[in-house]
Amino acid sequence: MVSELYSANAGYRASWNKIVIQAGILRAPFFSTTNFDSMNYGAIGSIIGHEIIHAYTEFGSELDKNGYLRDWWQPEDKKKLMKKLQCSVDQYEEYICNTAGKVEDGKFVREENVADNDGIKVSYRQLKWTLKRQKSTYADIATTNMDVETTNMDVETTYMDVETTNMDVETT
């Protein structure tokens, strides 16, 4: 559909074992050829990382490569995953939602929180790997004389800008 070209959305489709990224998300503020690498990784990179992580959280771990319900993880790996998910629950239940004035239901939102947190980590690691392959400590530094700390902050602040602006973007 033509409307999908202008939609800014991404999602993990467990039954297909695929991430789906609509073309509309490949524009500002999520991606631009004029952005620094760190800004693109902080925006579109973290969204792609978020969707990939869904394949490895509790729900995704219960489906095999063909999308069939089958517990294919080793018991020890599944145990580590569940421990990490519980850590996320515990962390987010410490927060109070400003609009409702009540404690966050960590279990209800854990899949999304883990995908958000690990998505930005994956994106940041990929940026570092890419820049290392380019034989540059940080590509942005070469053209802007920014220091490493500023480049790291670009990734984080661009991610936060995209998440807080939201612009009717839904990541699932």
N, C-alpha and C positions, 0 to 999 in steps of 0.2 A: 504494500500500500504506500501511496505517496506520503500520507501523514506520518508514517513511521520514519521517513527520511528526516523529518523535522523534530521527531521526539527525542528527548534526551533521557535515555534509560539504559540500564544494563541489568542483567540478571543471570543467575545460575539455574539451569534447567536440569534438575537431578535425573529425571527419567530419560534424558538424552545424554547425560554426562557432558554437557556443553555449557559454556557461557555464551550469552547472546548480548551483543552490544549494538544498539541502534545507531545509525549513521549520524543522527543529530547530536550525539554526545561528543563527536569529534570536532567540536568548535569551542570557541571561548565561552566560558572560562575554563573548560575542562582540558582543552588542547588548542595550541596555536603554534604555527611555525615561527612566530616572532617571540614566543616565550623562551626563557632560559630553560635548559634541560631540567633543572631542579623544579621549576614550576610545573612543567608537564608531568613529571613523575609524581609530584605532590598532588596533582589533580587527577588526570586520567589514569596514571599509573596506580594510584591507591584504589581507584574504583575497580580496575581490572583485578588487582591483587585481592580486593574484598570478595569479588565473585569467585575467584579461584579457590580462596580459603573455604568457601561454602562446601566445596567438594570433599573437604577433609574435616569438617566439624561433625557433630554427632549424627545429624541426618544424612549428610553426604557419605559418611563412613559406613553406613548401612547398605549402600548400593554399590554393586560392582561396576566395572567399566562399561557395561552395556545398559546400566540403569535398572538392573534387576535387584530386588531386595535379597541381599545375601551378605552376611557378616564375613567379610574377607580379611579383616585386620587380624594381626596376631594379638592374642590376649594381653600381652604386656604393653603393646602399643595402644590398644584400646583403653587400658587402665591409665596410661599417661595422658591420653586425650581427656578422659573423664576428670582427672585431677586438674588439668588446665581449665576445663570448663567450669569446675566448681570454684576455682580461684577467681574466675571472671564473675561468677554469681556473687561470691563474697565481696569482691571489690565494688561492684555496682550497687549492691544493697546498702552500701555505706553512703550513697548519694541521695540527696533529696531533690525531687523534681520541683523546680521553681513554680511552674504553672499550677500544679495540683497540691503542692505542699506536703507530699507524702514520699515515703521511701520508694526507690526504684525496685521493681520486681526483677531481681537479677536473673532468675531462672527463665522468666518469660522472654527476656531480651538477650540472653547469653549468646545465641548464634550470631546475631547481628553485631554485638559488641566484640566478640572474638574476631569476626570478619573485618570489622573496622580497624581494630588494633593491629592485627596481623597483616591486613592489606597495606597499611602505611609502612609497616616494617619491610614487607616484601618489596614494595616500591622503592624504598630508600636503599635497600641492599642492591637492587637491580641498578639503580642510578650509580652507586659506587662501582659496581662491576663494569658497567658500560664505560664510565669515564676512565677506569683503569685500562680497559681494552683500547681506548683511544689514546693511550700513552700520555694521559693528562691526569693530574691529580683531580682537578675539577675543571671541566670545559668552560664553565661560566667565568671562572677566575681569569682565564686567558684573555677574555674580551672585555671584562668589566672591572678588573682589579679587585674584585670582592674577595674577602678572606673566607677561609673554610667555614668558619662559624656562621657567616651570613648565608652561604650556600646551603648549609644544613637547615637554617631557619626558613629559607625559601620553601623547602619541601614541606616543612611542618605548617607554615602559615598559609601556603596555598591550599593544602589539604583542609585546614580549618576554615578558610574562606569558602571553599566549595561546600563543605558540610553545613556551615551555618547559613549561607545564602540559600542553599537547597534548590531554588529555582524550579520547583515542582519535579525534581529528580527523585526517583524512587529506586533504591538499590535493594534487591531481594536475594 
